[in-house]
Amino acid sequence: MAENQGVSPETWLARALGRHDEATHGVVPGIHPATTFLREGDLSYPGLVYARPDNPTFTAAEQLLSQLEGAQESILFGSGMAAATAVFQTLRPGDHVVGPTVMYWALRRWLKGYCEQFGIALTLVDMADTDAIAAAVVPGKTQVVWVETPANPTWSITDLSAAADIAHKAGAVLAVDNTVPTPLLTRPIEHGADIVMHAATKYLNGHSDVVMGTLSCARADHPAWQAMKAVRRDIGGIPGPFEAWLLLRGMRTLALRVERACGTAMKVANHFHGHARVAEVLYPGLPSHPGHAVAARQMTGGFGGMLSIRVAGGGPASVEAAARLRLWTRATSLGGVESLVEHRASVEGPDSPCPPDLLRLSCGIESADDLIADLEQALAGV
């Protein structure tokens, strides 16, 4: 769309790439609930065939995401897990995957079980350690290097350019979970990534009312990408048209929400860094964070709206502090307009790499001062 050339991502988002309802000239694109489409008299299809591989409502959000990520193509899935697992469902017995020790726990749990069941070798490493990634890949056997940066919930940082170089030299694709930074802060394809994944339930939608996932690719003709598209088509891993429409609606305010969340997270991190009742603040925007230099190089416009605090006094103190919070909502997920807190160790179980004293914080769009005051009163009581 020519009118989107030379303008900023904030403008693409607010305008939804200038899309409107062609039938009514409404400034908001319409919802297309049709599941099947007409053939011509000669039985050929002039356009779409069936809603499982294609739906016009998907196209608006997919094209907007591709523009944001610098991708050739994007596709929507019914959930973030459906999108992420599609990457690995293209593999065969005997293949090898390298992934992070610290990552979204549900995917980590699924990946370990899936690889064991289907004879796929899996190596989990500290993705902040480039040498560890290089030592883990097996040229000719490793098919996917999976990266999450910043990594949930300790927010460690992976050097994407270095990881891409290592993956490509081994003949593997680099797939990046870009849920937390969003393409406004990090565009992994610019750093060499082949595949970018989003749990669109989080920041892209941003209102805690849609479950969805996405994949984007650097090259639409890559065999791995074609295989991932086939997985979505064959398992029917698609969202509904109304959910796709809600995603596009949410994306129109993405720039405002991410800017506000980043500013609040930075303010919260600075306030509690060195606090008497906080053992450690984990946030890549702090110069003390071990991944700060890499994050500053590959993240532009902020360091994300997610941070974690390790409460002095250990696990029981962290649980008690969470119970005393009044404004931070005790709930799972992240990236919405409301600020959330979660004690991840109790959710993830005994094999979790998450410290028991850690509280994960997802900053919303409330007043940063109010959120800080709420944390202060909660910590004061433990």
C-alpha positions as CSV (number, residue, x, y, z in Angstrom):
1,M,0.0,0.0,0.0
2,A,1.7,3.1,-1.3
3,E,0.3,5.4,1.3
4,N,2.2,3.5,4.0
5,Q,5.7,3.9,2.5
6,G,8.0,6.3,4.3
7,V,5.8,6.6,7.4
8,S,6.5,5.2,10.9
9,P,5.2,2.0,12.4
10,E,3.0,4.0,14.8
11,T,1.2,5.3,11.8
12,W,0.8,1.9,10.2
13,L,-0.7,0.6,13.4
14,A,-3.1,3.5,14.0
15,R,-4.4,3.3,10.4
16,A,-4.3,-0.5,10.2
17,L,-2.4,0.1,6.9
18,G,-5.3,2.3,5.7
19,R,-7.7,-0.6,5.4
20,H,-11.5,0.0,5.4
21,D,-14.7,-1.8,4.6
22,E,-14.8,-1.7,0.8
23,A,-18.5,-2.7,0.7
24,T,-19.8,0.1,3.0
25,H,-16.8,2.5,3.1
26,G,-16.6,2.1,6.8
27,V,-13.3,3.2,8.3
28,V,-13.1,-0.1,10.2
29,P,-12.6,-3.3,8.2
30,G,-15.5,-5.7,8.3
31,I,-15.7,-9.3,9.7
32,H,-16.1,-12.1,7.2
33,P,-17.7,-15.2,8.8
34,A,-18.0,-17.2,5.6
35,T,-16.4,-20.7,5.8
36,T,-16.7,-21.5,2.1
37,F,-16.6,-19.6,-1.1
38,L,-18.3,-19.7,-4.6
39,R,-16.9,-21.5,-7.6
40,E,-17.3,-20.2,-11.1
41,G,-19.4,-22.1,-13.7
42,D,-16.3,-24.0,-14.8
43,L,-15.8,-25.1,-11.2
44,S,-12.6,-22.9,-10.8
45,Y,-12.2,-20.6,-7.8
46,P,-11.8,-16.9,-8.5
47,G,-10.4,-16.3,-5.1
48,L,-10.6,-18.1,-1.7
49,V,-11.6,-21.7,-1.4
50,Y,-12.2,-22.6,2.3
51,A,-11.8,-20.8,5.6
52,R,-9.4,-23.2,7.2
53,P,-6.4,-22.1,5.1
54,D,-7.8,-18.6,4.2
55,N,-10.2,-16.0,5.6
56,P,-10.4,-12.4,4.5
57,T,-10.6,-11.2,8.1
58,F,-7.2,-12.8,8.8
59,T,-5.5,-10.9,6.0
60,A,-5.7,-7.4,7.5
61,A,-3.9,-8.4,10.7
62,E,-1.4,-10.7,8.9
63,Q,-0.3,-8.0,6.5
64,L,0.0,-5.4,9.3
65,L,2.2,-7.8,11.3
66,S,4.3,-8.5,8.3
67,Q,4.9,-4.8,7.8
68,L,5.9,-4.4,11.4
69,E,8.2,-7.4,11.5
70,G,9.8,-6.8,8.1
71,A,8.5,-10.2,7.1
72,Q,7.4,-11.6,3.7
73,E,4.4,-13.3,5.1
74,S,2.6,-13.9,8.4
75,I,-0.2,-16.3,9.5
76,L,-2.6,-16.4,12.4
77,F,-3.1,-19.3,14.7
78,G,-5.8,-20.1,17.3
79,S,-3.3,-19.6,20.2
80,G,0.3,-18.8,20.9
81,M,0.9,-22.5,21.7
82,A,-0.6,-23.5,18.4
83,A,1.8,-21.2,16.6
84,A,4.9,-22.2,18.5
85,T,4.2,-25.9,18.3
86,A,3.7,-25.7,14.6
87,V,7.4,-24.9,14.2
88,F,8.4,-28.2,15.8
89,Q,5.7,-30.3,14.2
90,T,7.6,-30.0,10.9
91,L,10.5,-32.0,12.4
92,R,11.2,-35.7,11.9
93,P,12.6,-38.4,14.2
94,G,16.4,-38.0,14.4
95,D,16.3,-34.2,14.1
96,H,17.7,-32.0,16.8
97,V,16.5,-28.8,18.5
98,V,18.4,-26.3,20.6
99,G,16.3,-24.2,23.0
100,P,16.6,-22.0,26.1
101,T,16.7,-23.3,29.6
102,V,14.6,-20.3,30.6
103,M,11.5,-19.9,28.4
104,Y,7.8,-19.9,28.5
105,W,7.1,-22.8,30.8
106,A,4.1,-24.3,28.9
107,L,6.1,-24.5,25.7
108,R,9.1,-25.9,27.5
109,R,7.0,-28.6,29.1
110,W,5.3,-29.5,25.8
111,L,8.6,-29.5,23.8
112,K,10.3,-31.9,26.2
113,G,7.4,-34.3,26.0
114,Y,7.0,-34.0,22.2
115,C,10.7,-34.5,21.5
116,E,10.9,-37.5,23.7
117,Q,7.7,-39.1,22.2
118,F,8.8,-38.6,18.5
119,G,12.6,-39.3,18.8
120,I,13.7,-35.7,18.3
121,A,16.9,-34.7,20.2
122,L,16.5,-31.6,22.5
123,T,19.3,-29.6,24.1
124,L,18.4,-26.7,26.5
125,V,21.1,-24.2,27.1
126,D,21.6,-20.7,28.6
127,M,20.8,-18.6,25.5
128,A,22.6,-15.6,27.0
129,D,25.8,-17.6,26.5
130,T,26.7,-17.5,22.8
131,D,29.4,-20.1,23.3
132,A,26.9,-22.5,24.9
133,I,24.6,-22.2,21.8
134,A,27.6,-22.9,19.5
135,A,28.5,-25.9,21.5
136,A,25.0,-27.3,21.4
137,V,24.2,-27.2,17.7
138,V,25.1,-30.2,15.6
139,P,25.7,-29.3,11.9
140,G,23.5,-31.2,9.6
141,K,21.3,-32.5,12.4
142,T,20.1,-29.4,14.3
143,Q,17.0,-28.1,12.4
144,V,15.7,-25.4,14.8
145,V,17.4,-23.0,17.2
146,W,14.6,-21.5,19.3
147,V,15.2,-18.2,21.1
148,E,13.1,-16.2,23.5
149,T,14.5,-12.8,24.4
150,P,14.0,-11.2,26.9
151,A,13.3,-14.7,28.3
152,N,10.3,-15.2,30.6
153,P,10.5,-14.8,33.6
154,T,14.1,-13.8,34.4
155,W,14.4,-11.6,31.3
156,S,17.9,-12.9,30.2
157,I,19.0,-11.6,26.8
158,T,20.1,-13.5,23.7
159,D,22.4,-11.9,21.1
160,L,20.1,-12.6,18.0
161,S,22.7,-11.8,15.4
162,A,25.2,-14.3,17.0
163,A,22.5,-16.9,17.4
164,A,21.4,-16.5,13.7
165,D,25.0,-16.9,12.5
166,I,25.5,-20.1,14.6
167,A,22.1,-21.6,13.4
168,H,22.7,-20.9,9.8
169,K,26.2,-22.3,9.7
170,A,24.8,-25.5,11.2
171,G,22.0,-25.6,8.5
172,A,19.3,-24.7,11.0
173,V,16.6,-22.1,11.1
174,L,16.5,-19.5,13.9
175,A,13.0,-19.1,15.3
176,V,12.4,-16.3,17.8
177,D,9.6,-15.8,20.3
178,N,9.1,-12.0,20.0
179,T,6.1,-11.8,22.3
180,V,7.6,-9.6,25.0
181,P,9.5,-7.0,23.0
182,T,7.0,-6.8,20.1
183,P,8.2,-5.6,16.7
184,L,8.2,-2.0,18.0
185,L,11.2,-2.8,20.2
186,T,12.9,-5.7,18.4
187,R,12.6,-6.9,14.8
188,P,14.3,-10.3,14.8
189,I,14.4,-10.7,11.1
190,E,16.7,-7.7,10.8
191,H,19.1,-9.6,13.1
192,G,19.0,-12.8,10.9
193,A,16.0,-14.7,12.3
194,D,14.0,-16.9,9.9
195,I,10.8,-17.3,11.8
196,V,9.2,-14.9,14.4
197,M,6.5,-16.1,16.7
198,H,4.0,-14.1,18.9
199,A,1.6,-15.1,21.6
200,A,-0.8,-12.5,20.2
201,T,-2.9,-13.0,23.3
202,K,-0.4,-10.7,25.0
203,Y,0.8,-7.4,23.7
204,L,-0.5,-7.5,20.1
205,N,-4.1,-7.7,21.2
206,G,-3.4,-6.1,24.6
207,H,-6.8,-6.3,26.2
208,S,-6.9,-9.8,27.8
209,D,-9.9,-10.8,25.7
210,V,-8.4,-12.8,22.8
211,V,-6.4,-16.0,22.6
212,M,-4.3,-16.1,19.4
213,G,-0.8,-16.8,18.0
214,T,1.2,-15.8,14.9
215,L,4.1,-16.8,12.9
216,S,6.0,-14.6,10.4
217,C,8.8,-15.5,8.0
218,A,11.8,-13.8,6.5
219,R,11.4,-15.8,3.3
220,A,8.0,-17.1,2.1
221,D,9.6,-19.7,-0.2
222,H,11.6,-21.3,2.6
223,P,10.7,-25.0,2.8
224,A,10.4,-24.8,6.6
225,W,7.9,-22.0,6.3
226,Q,5.8,-23.9,3.7
227,A,5.8,-26.9,6.1
228,M,4.6,-24.7,9.0
229,K,1.7,-23.3,6.8
230,A,0.8,-26.9,6.0
231,V,0.6,-27.7,9.7
232,R,-1.8,-24.9,10.3
233,R,-4.0,-25.9,7.4
234,D,-4.0,-29.6,8.2
235,I,-4.6,-29.4,11.9
236,G,-7.1,-26.5,11.6
237,G,-5.1,-24.4,14.0
238,I,-6.9,-21.2,13.1
239,P,-8.7,-18.5,15.1
240,G,-12.3,-17.4,14.4
241,P,-12.9,-14.3,12.3
242,F,-14.2,-12.3,15.2
243,E,-11.1,-13.0,17.2
244,A,-8.9,-12.0,14.2
245,W,-10.9,-8.7,13.9
246,L,-10.4,-8.1,17.6
247,L,-6.6,-8.6,17.1
248,L,-6.5,-6.0,14.5
249,R,-8.5,-3.6,16.7
250,G,-6.0,-4.2,19.5
251,M,-3.0,-3.7,17.3
252,R,-4.1,-0.2,16.4
253,T,-3.2,1.0,19.9
254,L,-0.1,-1.1,20.3
255,A,2.4,1.8,20.0
256,L,0.7,3.8,22.8
257,R,0.4,0.7,25.1
258,V,4.0,-0.5,24.6
259,E,5.4,3.0,25.1
260,R,3.5,3.4,28.4
261,A,4.3,-0.1,29.6
262,C,8.0,0.4,28.9
263,G,8.1,3.7,30.7
264,T,6.3,2.3,33.7
265,A,8.6,-0.8,33.9
266,M,11.7,1.4,33.7
267,K,10.3,3.6,36.5
268,V,9.4,0.6,38.7
269,A,12.8,-1.1,38.1
270,N,14.7,2.0,39.0
271,H,12.7,2.6,42.1
272,F,13.1,-0.9,43.5
273,H,16.7,-1.4,42.4
274,G,18.7,-1.5,45.7
275,H,15.5,-1.5,47.8
276,A,15.8,-2.9,51.3
277,R,13.0,-5.4,50.8
278,V,14.0,-6.5,47.3
279,A,17.0,-8.9,46.8
280,E,17.2,-8.2,43.0
281,V,15.4,-6.5,40.2
282,L,15.5,-8.4,36.9
283,Y,15.0,-5.9,34.0
284,P,17.2,-5.5,30.9
285,G,16.9,-1.8,31.0
286,L,19.0,-1.6,34.2
287,P,22.7,-1.1,33.5
288,S,23.3,-3.8,36.2
289,H,21.5,-6.4,34.2
290,P,24.0,-8.8,32.6
291,G,22.3,-8.6,29.2
292,H,21.9,-4.8,29.2
293,A,24.5,-4.0,26.5
294,V,23.1,-6.6,24.1
295,A,19.6,-5.5,24.8
296,A,20.5,-1.8,24.2
297,R,22.0,-2.8,20.8
298,Q,19.0,-4.9,19.6
299,M,16.1,-3.2,21.3
300,T,15.0,0.3,20.2
301,G,12.5,2.5,22.0
302,G,12.5,0.7,25.3
303,F,13.3,-2.5,27.2
304,G,9.8,-3.9,27.4
305,G,7.0,-3.8,29.9
306,M,8.0,-7.0,31.8
307,L,10.2,-7.2,34.9
308,S,10.6,-9.4,37.9
309,I,11.6,-8.7,41.5
310,R,13.1,-11.2,43.9
311,V,11.7,-10.5,47.3
312,A,14.0,-10.4,50.3
313,G,12.9,-13.1,52.7
314,G,12.5,-15.9,50.0
315,G,9.5,-17.7,48.7
316,P,7.1,-17.3,51.6
317,A,7.7,-13.5,51.7
318,S,7.1,-13.2,47.9
319,V,3.8,-15.0,48.2
320,E,2.8,-12.9,51.1
321,A,3.7,-9.7,49.2
322,A,1.6,-10.8,46.2
323,A,-1.4,-11.4,48.5
324,R,-1.1,-7.9,49.9
325,L,-1.2,-6.1,46.5
326,R,-4.3,-4.0,45.8
327,L,-3.8,-2.6,42.3
328,W,-1.6,-5.3,40.7
329,T,-3.9,-8.1,39.7
330,R,-2.9,-11.6,40.7
331,A,-3.4,-13.4,37.4
332,T,-1.5,-15.2,34.7
333,S,-0.6,-13.9,31.3
334,L,0.9,-10.5,30.4
335,G,0.8,-7.6,28.0
336,G,-2.6,-6.3,28.8
337,V,-3.7,-2.8,29.8
338,E,-4.0,-3.9,33.4
339,S,-0.9,-4.6,35.5
340,L,-0.5,-8.3,36.6
341,V,1.6,-10.1,39.2
342,E,2.4,-13.8,39.3
343,H,4.4,-16.1,41.5
344,R,5.8,-18.2,38.7
345,A,7.5,-20.9,40.8
346,S,4.2,-22.1,42.3
347,V,2.6,-22.3,38.9
348,E,5.5,-24.1,37.1
349,G,6.2,-26.8,39.7
350,P,9.3,-28.4,41.1
351,D,11.3,-28.6,37.9
352,S,10.9,-24.9,37.3
353,P,14.1,-22.9,36.8
354,C,12.3,-19.9,38.3
355,P,13.5,-18.9,41.8
356,P,10.8,-19.2,44.5
357,D,11.3,-15.6,45.7
358,L,10.5,-14.2,42.2
359,L,7.4,-12.2,41.4
360,R,6.8,-11.5,37.7
361,L,5.3,-8.1,36.9
362,S,3.5,-7.1,33.7
363,C,3.1,-3.4,33.6
364,G,-0.1,-2.0,32.2
365,I,-1.1,1.5,31.5
366,E,-2.1,2.7,35.0
367,S,-0.2,5.4,36.8
368,A,3.3,4.3,37.5
369,D,3.3,6.1,40.8
370,D,0.2,4.3,41.9
371,L,1.7,0.9,41.0
372,I,5.0,1.7,42.9
373,A,3.0,2.8,46.0
374,D,1.1,-0.5,45.9
375,L,4.3,-2.5,45.7
376,E,5.7,-0.4,48.5
377,Q,2.8,-1.1,50.9
378,A,2.8,-4.8,50.0
379,L,6.5,-5.2,50.7
380,A,6.3,-3.2,53.9
381,G,4.0,-5.8,55.4
382,V,6.3,-8.8,54.9
